[in-house]
Each structure stands twice: as structure tokens, then as C-alpha cells.
């Protein structure tokens, strides 16, 4: 039989790794600890035209967090309201199919079981 070569399947812990190339599984002694490969090397420097990332010397205060959280919450609420209005307009124009809840809200007579 002329079968196409199947990718190798190797069991590693409880994950199944599929590989198209046959590579040996590293032994425990060969696996580096987290960050060991980066020891002794300098962190990457930004390019000449890029701004360096600002390091925060002090943690943010509770007031700063609350103002940030309120701003994010209002932005999210506005985004959700806009999406709901767009969905309602799409449903009204017939561009989008309604789900069950929307159908029940717009046409409850469809779900009237008194007929049976």
C-alpha cells in the first residue's frame, strides 16, 4: 500500500503533540527552567525611532484605579448599547436572523400554545 505519511503523535504528559517532523522528546534534564534561556542576556532595546516603555516606579493609587475602572465601564456600556442598537436595526431590516429570545420578544404569538 502506498499510504501518505501521517504526522507523528507523541504523548507528552497529558497533552498529545502532533508533529510533522520526527523530533525526539526532550528529557527532564534537557528541559530548561522558566527564564533560564534568557539568563545572562540583555533585555531587547527599542529601536532608535521607538519610545522606550515607561517603567512605573510606584503602584497606582486606589483613586487612579477607580477613575480608570469607571472610564472603562462607561466605554464598555456605550459599546454594548451601540451594538444592541445596530443589532435591532439589522433585525428590523431583515439582514440578520433573530434568535429565540428576540423572536419571543418581537412576535410572541408564535409561541402561543393555546391552539393545541
N, C-alpha and C positions, 0 to 999 in steps of 0.2 A: 504494500500500500504506500502511496505517496501522500503522506499527511503533511500539512503545514505545521511548522514547529510552534508549539504552544509556549507561552511565556512561563518561566519557572515560577512555581509557587513555593514559598518558603514560610515556615511557621516561626514567628519571632515573638515570644511572649504569647499574648492572646490576639495579636494582630496578624493578619495574613498579608504578606507583602508580595505583590506581583511585580516581577522584573522581567524585562525583555532580554537583558544581558545576564548571563550567569556570573554572579559575583559572590565570593564567599561571605558568609555572615561573620561579622566581627565578633571575636570572643570578648568576654568581660574584661580581660586585661588590656584589650586593644581599644576599648571604648573610653574616650576622654570624659572627664567630669565636665559639668556645665561651665563654660567660660575658660576651660584650660587651654583651648586652642588660641585664645586671644591674650594669654598672659605674656607679658614682656613686649607687647606691641603697642604702638601709639594709637589712640582713637583717630578715626578719619577726620581730617581737617577740611573745612568748607573751601570751595573754590574761591578764586580771587574776587569774583563778582557777587558771590552769595554772602548773605549776612550770617554771622555766627549765631547758633542757637543761644538764647539767653538762659543762663542758669539762675534759678530762683534761690536766693540766699536764705530767705525766711519763708515759712509756710504761709498760706493765705489766712486771713482772719475770718472769723465767723460772719462778720458783716459783708465782706467781699464775697464769700460763698453764697450767702443768702441773696445778694443782689444778682449774682451770676445765675443762680438757680431760678429766680423769678423771671429774669430776662429769657432764659431758655424755655421755661414753661409757657410764657406768653407767645414766643415764636412757634412752639410746637402746637399750641391751641389754634393759632392763626393758620398754620399749615394744615391742620386737620379740618378746620372749618372750610378752608378753600377747597380741599379735596372732596369734602362732602357736598359742597355746592356744585362742583364740577360733575360729580357722580350723578347728582339729582338732575342736572341739565342733560347729561348723556342719556339717562333713563327716559326723561321726558321726550327727547328727540328720537329715541329708539335705537341709538347707536350701541348701547350696552344692554345685555340681558339682565333682568332682575334676578336676585337670589330669592329664596323662600321668604325671608323676613320682609324684604322690600315688597314682594308680591302681596303678602298678607296685609301690609300697611296700606298699599295703594288700591288693591282690589280684594277686599275681604269676602266678597260674595263668592269667590272661587272656592273658599274653604267652608261654605255653609253645608253642614251635614244633615240638615232638616229634610232634604229631598229623599233620603234613603229610608 
